Amino acid sequence: MNNKKDEKEYIPPKTMLVPCRSLPAGSAFGWLKAGWADFINARKISLIYGFFVFLVSIFVAWLAWKLGGFVLLLSALSGFIFVAPLLAFGLYSVSRQLCQGKTPDLASTLRAIKRPLSNSMVFTLVLLVVFLLWARAGMMVQVFFPMGGDPEWEHIVTFLFIGSGVGSIFATISFAASVFSLPMLANRDIDVITAVISSINGAMRNKPAMLVWAFLICSLTLVGFLTVGVGLIIIIPWLAYATWHGYRAALDVSEWSKLPRENSEQV
């Protein structure tokens, strides 16, 4: 009897892999559409957050120019993709509140950042290490392709071509690891390793959709740079909301516990 009772009460451990769905190649356009709707429905919070990202970006660009000149500035700008998902972390709760039919407010958004703080800090550390490695790699490229204080365009193009090849390795790893993991960490009681492995698995099983999504992210981010960072005020919140909808479309997290919310139904 005891053996049967124990057998009934036994709950098998969860796998470290969140199931993923198959995505059409053009899924990202639907995410952008849903993300833009979230931006319109939460304009105030979106613009406040976007302006904060703009100020941070300008400060980092100025600091890179002062410390390392043109080369470090290029490395910092090209490495933006590594830290951009972290800048958008607080916005995932806005999309979640909208999915609940609520009107998002800044206080609840800031409170939502605190709940998964430990996991997000671990992930922040990992991405910052990747970013620092990329910055160092960019400096090493400059050793083999040196540029003076007033570089010619052909030297700049050579540096960007070689640097882009090196950076694509870091960018691919960073993108696959963070594309779905950060919104999952912001909403589910899940550890960093499970989130990262599941994100990589989801990205690898949906390569066409991820290639389109990566292209759209790079294109919109480039628009932000070409507007001297002003465009990031809109683009970063928009991409954050779109990422949230992408995460919900790609991963089936129904078996994972939701983070506790204050007096709210969760999605």
VOKOLKE-417280 format. One line per 2 residues: their letters; for each residue y, z, x of C-alpha. Coordinates in pm, whole numbers, plus 32768, in hexadecimal, padded with zeros to 4 digits. Layout:
// VOKOLKE-417280
a	Y:Z:X ~ ... .
//
This chain:
// VOKOLKE-417280
mn	8000:8000:8000 ~ 80F1:805B:8114 .
nk	80AF:7F13:81C3 ~ 80F9:7E51:8086 .
kd	8235:7F1A:804A ~ 82AB:7EDE:81AD .
ek	825E:7D6D:8189 ~ 8332:7D55:804E .
ey	8456:7E0E:80EB ~ 8451:7D3E:8227 .
ip	857C:7C53:8241 ~ 8558:7B41:8347 .
pk	867C:7B26:843A ~ 8775:7A12:8407 .
tm	876F:78E8:84E8 ~ 8888:78BE:85E3 .
lv	88CE:7765:8555 ~ 8998:772E:841A .
pc	890F:7602:8359 ~ 89EC:74CF:8365 .
rs	8A18:73B0:8274 ~ 8A28:723C:82BC .
lp	8B8C:71BB:82AB ~ 8C05:7058:8267 .
ag	8CC4:6FC0:8389 ~ 8E0B:6FC5:82C8 .
sa	8DF4:712D:8254 ~ 8F21:7196:8324 .
fg	9010:70CE:824A ~ 8FA7:71A0:8121 .
wl	8FDF:72DC:81ED ~ 913E:7268:8244 .
ka	9186:7223:80D6 ~ 910E:737D:806F .
gw	91C8:741A:8195 ~ 930C:736F:8130 .
ad	92E5:73F6:7FCE ~ 92C2:7554:8063 .
fi	93F9:751A:8135 ~ 94C2:74B8:8001 .
na	9441:75E5:7F3E ~ 9496:76D5:805A .
rk	95CE:7634:80EC ~ 9683:7775:814A .
is	9568:7813:8211 ~ 950E:76C2:82AB .
li	966E:767F:832A ~ 9699:77E1:83B0 .
yg	954F:77CB:846B ~ 9597:7669:84DF .
ff	96EB:76CF:8567 ~ 9646:77EA:8629 .
vf	9552:76F0:86C4 ~ 9679:7610:871A .
lv	9729:772B:87D3 ~ 95EC:7787:8890 .
si	95B3:761B:88F3 ~ 9717:75F2:8973 .
fv	96FE:7733:8A3C ~ 95B0:76CF:8AD9 .
aw	9637:7575:8B2F ~ 976E:760C:8BCF .
la	969D:7709:8C92 ~ 95AF:75FA:8D0E .
wk	96D4:7527:8D85 ~ 976F:764C:8E3E .
lg	962B:76BD:8EE2 ~ 9584:7573:8F38 .
gf	966B:7455:8EE3 ~ 95F6:730E:8E4D .
vl	9483:7334:8E9D ~ 945D:748E:8E02 .
ll	9527:741E:8CD3 ~ 9439:72FA:8C9B .
sa	930E:73E1:8CC5 ~ 93A1:74D8:8BCC .
ls	93EB:73CA:8ACA ~ 9295:7326:8AEC .
gf	91F1:747D:8AE0 ~ 929F:74CA:8997 .
if	9164:745F:88DF ~ 90AC:758B:8972 .
va	919B:7690:88E6 ~ 9214:75E0:87A8 .
pl	90EB:7660:86D7 ~ 914B:77C4:8739 .
la	92B3:778C:86CE ~ 9233:7722:8578 .
fg	9145:784B:854C ~ 922C:790E:8465 .
ly	9253:77EA:8376 ~ 90E9:77D7:830A .
sv	9121:78FC:821F ~ 9231:7833:816E .
sr	9137:7726:810B ~ 9040:7834:80A7 .
ql	913E:78D9:7FC3 ~ 9194:7789:7F28 .
cq	9021:7748:7EEB ~ 901D:7894:7E31 .
gk	9138:7820:7D55 ~ 9229:791A:7DF1 .
tp	938A:78EC:7E70 ~ 9381:792E:7FE8 .
dl	947A:7A1F:807C ~ 94CF:7A6A:81E6 .
as	945E:7BD8:81DA ~ 92FD:7B89:8162 .
tl	92E7:7A6D:825D ~ 933D:7B56:837C .
ra	9248:7C5D:82FD ~ 9136:7B56:82F5 .
ik	9166:7B17:8469 ~ 9114:7C83:84B8 .
rp	8FC0:7C8F:8412 ~ 8F09:7B9E:84FC .
ls	8FE5:7C04:8622 ~ 8ED0:7C6A:8712 .
ns	8E0D:7B25:86E8 ~ 8F47:7A52:86F9 .
mv	8FB3:7B00:883B ~ 8E64:7AB1:88DD .
ft	8E89:7946:8879 ~ 8FF2:7948:88F1 .
lv	8F80:79BD:8A46 ~ 8E7C:78A7:8A5A .
ll	8F74:7796:89FD ~ 907A:781E:8AEB .
vv	8F7C:7812:8C06 ~ 8F30:76A7:8BAC .
fl	90A6:765D:8BA5 ~ 90DC:76FD:8CF9 .
lw	8FB9:7638:8D89 ~ 9052:74FA:8D00 .
ar	91A7:7553:8D91 ~ 9103:758C:8EE5 .
ag	9047:7443:8EC4 ~ 9193:7397:8E7B .
mm	9225:7428:8FB9 ~ 90F4:73B1:907D .
vq	9126:7250:8FF6 ~ 9287:725F:907E .
vf	91FD:72AF:91D9 ~ 9147:7160:91DC .
fp	925E:70A5:912A ~ 939C:7151:91A1 .
mg	94EA:710D:90FA ~ 963C:7161:918A .
gd	9763:71FD:90DB ~ 97C3:70AC:9044 .
pe	9673:7005:8FF8 ~ 9659:6E94:8FA8 .
we	95BE:6E25:8E60 ~ 948B:6D90:8F09 .
hi	9442:6EE3:8FA9 ~ 9470:6F90:8E5B .
vt	9381:6E9C:8DB0 ~ 927D:6ECD:8EC3 .
fl	929B:7046:8EA8 ~ 927B:703A:8D2D .
fi	914F:6F4F:8D3B ~ 908C:7023:8E33 .
gs	9100:7167:8D96 ~ 909C:70F1:8C3C .
gv	8F3C:70A6:8CB6 ~ 8F1A:7204:8D44 .
gs	8FC5:72A4:8C1B ~ 8EE7:71F2:8B20 .
if	8DC0:72C1:8B9B ~ 8E77:7408:8B5E .
at	8F0C:7387:8A17 ~ 8DBA:731E:898A .
is	8D21:7472:89CF ~ 8E4E:752B:8943 .
fa	8E62:744F:880E ~ 8CF1:746D:87B6 .
as	8CF4:75E7:87EB ~ 8E2C:762C:871D .
vf	8E3A:7520:860F ~ 8D78:75F1:8510 .
sl	8D4A:7741:85BB ~ 8EAD:77C7:859B .
pm	8ECF:779D:8422 ~ 8D71:7831:8403 .
la	8DD5:7960:84D2 ~ 8F09:7988:83F8 .
nr	8E39:799A:82BA ~ 8CD8:7A0F:8306 .
di	8C3F:7B42:83A8 ~ 8BA3:7A7B:84C2 .
dv	8B91:7AA2:863A ~ 8C3C:79B7:872D .
it	8AFA:792A:87C0 ~ 8A6D:78C8:866B .
av	8BB9:7830:8604 ~ 8BDC:7764:8744 .
is	8A72:76E9:8746 ~ 8A8B:7688:85D6 .
si	8BD4:75D3:8612 ~ 8B41:750C:8732 .
ng	8A0C:74BA:8664 ~ 8ADF:7447:853E .
am	8BB6:736F:861F ~ 8A91:72D2:86D6 .
rn	89DD:727E:8591 ~ 8B14:71D7:8504 .
kp	8B96:7113:862F ~ 8C40:6FF4:856D .
am	8CFD:70E8:848F ~ 8D5D:71BF:85BB .
lv	8DD8:7093:8682 ~ 8EBC:7034:8563 .
wa	8F32:719C:853F ~ 8F76:71BE:86B4 .
fl	9039:7075:86B2 ~ 910D:70EA:858E .
ic	9152:7239:8635 ~ 91BB:7192:877B .
sl	9291:7092:86C6 ~ 934A:7193:85F6 .
tl	9375:7279:8721 ~ 9406:7156:87E6 .
vg	9502:7123:86CD ~ 9560:7290:86F7 .
fl	9599:7260:886C ~ 9662:7121:883B .
tv	974D:71E0:8755 ~ 9783:72E2:886B .
gv	96A9:73DA:87B3 ~ 976B:73D4:866D .
gl	9653:731A:85BC ~ 9563:7435:860F .
ii	9617:750B:850C ~ 9569:743B:8402 .
ii	943E:73B2:84BF ~ 939F:74FB:8534 .
pw	9391:759C:83D9 ~ 931C:7453:8343 .
la	9201:7433:8440 ~ 91A4:75A2:8413 .
ya	9179:7578:829C ~ 90B9:7434:82CD .
tw	8FD4:74E5:83C6 ~ 8F8A:75F0:82C2 .
hg	8F1C:74E8:81C7 ~ 8E50:743D:82D6 .
yr	8D9B:7581:8323 ~ 8D47:75B8:81B4 .
aa	8CC7:7453:8195 ~ 8BF7:745A:82D4 .
ld	8B4C:75B0:82D8 ~ 8A82:766D:81D5 .
vs	8AE5:77D7:8218 ~ 8A6B:7862:80CA .
ew	8964:793C:8175 ~ 8A63:79E5:8254 .
sk	8B28:7B13:81DD ~ 8C98:7AE5:8196 .
lp	8D9B:7BB5:8244 ~ 8E1B:7CCE:8165 .
re	8F55:7C70:80A7 ~ 9041:7D54:7FF3 .
ns	9011:7D35:7E7C ~ 8FC5:7BC4:7E86 .
eq	8EAB:7ADC:7E32 ~ 8E35:7A24:7F64 .
v	8DDB:78BC:7FA8 .
//
